[in-house]
Amino acid sequence: MFKKTTLMLTGALMLSAMGAAQTTPAPTQTIAEIVSTNPDFSTLLAAVKAAGLVETLSGAGPFTVFAPTNAAFAKIPAADLNALINDPEKLKSILLYHVVVGKAMAADVIELTTAKTVNGAAVNIKVSGGKVMVNDATVTQADVQATNGVIHVIDTVLMPPANAMATPEATAAAATTAAAPTAAMAEPTETITGIISTDPDLTTLLAAVKAADLEATLIGKGPFTLFAPTNAAFAKIPKADLDALLADPAKLKAVLLYHVVAGQVMAADVVKLTTADTVNGAAVDIQVDGSTVAINNATITRADVPAINGVVHFIDTVLMPPAK
């Protein structure tokens, strides 16, 4: 990799060559709507519809989509393309190989050498001669912004490795991680405790972690997976009960450790499980229903928030361990 200054210069040259504007108006369309209204994406639109992915690409995101043009699809022999359009599962796997969770602008993409796709397999990224290559495809237009992410236009359809065909679980993971943070592809800079301390949606959790004396634990090496209840989750508990819980460090610690799993379990792994043992000692149940992943009676609302020592998934309900 080049030094960051060199990369930024290369990125600037690339965007200049593409005619990208330095200042763009706020986006008004989702990724699905952009694909639907751009005549250069009519084949991609047909493929997205055939694979049943319109709703996914209309979701909250953010997503980064490497979008093949009609000319890119035209490189595939007509008979092979028709067969692919008529095979929804294989088509879905291929299309999900063009999608990365998180909003990665061109300036972010050029700092990567690989990126893991929703398909589960990774694409290779390199910068050469002012051009950005994704596998064997060239980015011909960058930073087409959408309300739920960004599109980079490419001139060749990306084909995943033969052993990397996406499963239904991968599709569920795509929807689950749709609410992942914009910087999902960036290297983490904070511990789990750091994330809790700086996110305004986790102020009640922070107070609970402090009361239970778990700050040092969640700064530790780990890795840990934390199912983090938001302020709204704690608000579901009657105030008197919550105050009593915060005043009982031993009980509070037992409850909080029921939200922690040893190891870094990303969303794509969570959806493959039916249960997970927590640090509390008791297990949580995991259910996948379409685009929803539930941990006991809590729903994951934001997934794959990376930490130096693990990963955080936000949930909408506080998990209560079974009585011993």
Secondary structure by P-SEA (a helix, b strand, c coil): cccaaaaaaaaaaaaaaaccccccccccccaaaaaaccccaaaaaaaaaaacccccccccccbbbbcccaaaaaaccaaaaaaaaacaaaaaaaaaaacccccccaaaaaacccccccccbbbbbbbcccccccccccccccccccccbbbbbbcbbbbccccccccaaaaaaaaaaccccccccccccccaaaaaacccccaaaaaaaaaacccccccccccbbbbcccaaaaaaccaaaaaaaaacaaaaaaaaaaacccccccaaaaaacccccccccbbbbbbbcccccccccccccccccccccbbbbbbcbbbbcccc
